[in-house]
Structure formats: C-alpha cells, structure tokens
Amino acid sequence: MEIFITILSIIAGSIVMLVLYNVLKYYVLFKIKINKWIVLAASLILFFVPILIWPNMPGYLKSYVIPGIFVVLFLWFMDLSGFIKRKNVYKTNYTTSNYKNDKKKNVVIRPKAKPNRVKNNKK
C-alpha cells in the first residue's frame, strides 16, 4: 500500500508542476527576457546546492518544493531553447486555419496612376 501512495504522490506532484508551469508560462514567463543558460544554471544550482548547504531539511521541502522549482526552471530552459514547440498540424488544412487573413497578407499595395498630372502638364 505504501508503494501505491508513493506512486500516487509522484503522479499528483507531476500534474501540479505541469499545471503550474503552464500557468506561469502564459502569465509571467513570456514577459521575462532572459538567457537560456542562466535559467539552466539556476535550475542546476537549485538541484545541487540545497542538499549540500542544508542536509537535514524538512521532508516536504526536500520532496516537493525544491524538485518542483527545479522542474519549472528546467521546463522553462527547454522552452527557451526550442525543445518544446507547438506543432501546427492543421496549417495546410484551409478549413481550420484562417485562409482569408493569409490571403490578405500576400496582397501587395501598388500606387494608382494619376491621370490629372498628364493633362495639366500639356501646354
């Protein structure tokens, strides 16, 4: 029974971290412009340093908080470096994409000929 509770806590923690990352990504992280290597260094420092500095930290902090922050920072690094990309599968299907707006973007505006200039210049 203890193994089942451990597996359930791992699955629940993973779901909470993914939901937290997606919420942070849409409301906070897209506004922050930072180098991806700084984010990776911060996540690796957060992974190794607390164990060395505070060896007898509380169990909830060691089991949930520090790995959760590490996962959020590492997912942010992967997102910044391009590993996490949305693939637009329906790009070629014109019924699901906005075809009229795509067509409008390809229109080139050219200046009209001004016929009155020719008439006025004759003497």
C-alpha positions as CSV (number, residue, x, y, z in Angstrom):
1,M,0.0,0.0,0.0
2,E,2.9,2.3,0.7
3,I,4.2,1.9,-2.9
4,F,0.8,2.8,-4.3
5,I,0.7,6.0,-2.2
6,T,4.2,6.9,-3.3
7,I,3.3,6.4,-6.9
8,L,0.1,8.5,-6.5
9,S,2.1,11.3,-4.8
10,I,4.6,11.3,-7.7
11,I,1.8,11.5,-10.3
12,A,-0.1,14.2,-8.4
13,G,3.1,16.2,-8.0
14,S,3.9,15.9,-11.7
15,I,0.4,17.1,-12.7
16,V,0.6,20.0,-10.2
17,M,4.1,21.0,-11.6
18,L,2.9,20.9,-15.2
19,V,-0.2,22.9,-14.5
20,L,1.9,25.4,-12.5
21,Y,4.4,25.7,-15.3
22,N,1.7,26.3,-18.0
23,V,0.0,29.0,-15.9
24,L,3.4,30.6,-15.2
25,K,4.3,30.4,-18.9
26,Y,1.2,32.2,-20.1
27,Y,1.1,34.9,-17.4
28,V,4.7,35.5,-16.3
29,L,7.5,33.7,-18.1
30,F,6.7,35.1,-21.6
31,K,7.3,38.6,-20.3
32,I,10.7,37.8,-18.9
33,K,13.5,38.0,-21.5
34,I,16.5,36.1,-20.1
35,N,19.3,34.0,-21.4
36,K,18.5,30.3,-21.5
37,W,21.9,29.4,-20.0
38,I,21.2,31.5,-16.9
39,V,17.9,29.6,-16.4
40,L,19.7,26.2,-16.8
41,A,22.5,27.3,-14.3
42,A,19.8,28.4,-11.8
43,S,18.0,25.1,-12.1
44,L,21.2,23.1,-11.6
45,I,22.3,25.2,-8.7
46,L,18.9,24.7,-7.1
47,F,19.2,21.0,-7.7
48,F,22.6,20.5,-6.0
49,V,23.2,23.3,-3.5
50,P,20.3,22.9,-1.0
51,I,21.4,19.3,-0.3
52,L,24.9,20.4,0.4
53,I,24.0,23.5,2.5
54,W,21.1,22.1,4.5
55,P,21.4,18.4,4.8
56,N,18.7,17.9,7.4
57,M,16.0,20.0,5.7
58,P,12.3,19.1,6.3
59,G,10.8,16.2,4.2
60,Y,8.2,18.2,2.4
61,L,10.8,20.8,1.3
62,K,13.1,18.1,0.1
63,S,10.4,16.0,-1.6
64,Y,8.1,18.6,-3.2
65,V,9.3,22.2,-3.1
66,I,12.9,22.1,-4.4
67,P,12.2,19.4,-7.1
68,G,9.1,21.4,-8.2
69,I,11.0,24.6,-8.6
70,F,13.8,22.7,-10.4
71,V,11.2,21.2,-12.8
72,V,9.7,24.6,-13.6
73,L,13.1,26.1,-14.3
74,F,14.2,23.2,-16.4
75,L,10.9,23.2,-18.4
76,W,11.5,27.0,-18.9
77,F,15.0,26.3,-20.2
78,M,13.7,23.7,-22.6
79,D,11.0,26.1,-23.8
80,L,13.6,28.9,-24.3
81,S,15.9,26.6,-26.2
82,G,13.2,25.4,-28.5
83,F,12.7,21.8,-27.4
84,I,9.0,22.5,-26.5
85,K,7.3,23.7,-29.6
86,R,3.7,23.6,-30.7
87,K,3.3,21.9,-34.0
88,N,0.5,23.3,-36.1
89,V,-0.8,20.2,-37.8
90,Y,-3.7,22.0,-39.3
91,K,-1.6,24.6,-41.2
92,T,-2.3,23.1,-44.6
93,N,-6.0,22.4,-44.0
94,Y,-7.7,25.6,-45.0
95,T,-11.0,24.8,-43.3
96,T,-9.4,25.1,-39.8
97,S,-7.0,27.9,-40.5
98,N,-8.0,31.5,-41.3
99,Y,-7.4,31.4,-45.0
100,K,-8.8,34.9,-45.8
101,N,-6.3,36.5,-43.5
102,D,-3.5,34.5,-45.0
103,K,-4.7,35.7,-48.5
104,K,-4.8,39.3,-47.3
105,K,-1.2,39.2,-46.1
106,N,0.0,38.3,-49.6
107,V,-1.6,41.3,-51.3
108,V,0.9,44.0,-52.5
109,I,-0.4,47.6,-52.5
110,R,0.7,49.4,-55.6
111,P,0.1,53.2,-56.2
112,K,-2.5,54.1,-58.7
113,A,-1.6,56.2,-61.8
114,K,-2.7,59.8,-61.5
115,P,-4.2,60.8,-64.9
116,N,-4.7,64.5,-63.9
117,R,-0.9,65.1,-63.9
118,V,-0.6,64.3,-67.6
119,K,-3.5,66.6,-68.5
120,N,-2.1,69.5,-66.5
121,N,1.4,69.3,-67.9
122,K,0.4,69.7,-71.5
123,K,0.8,73.3,-72.9
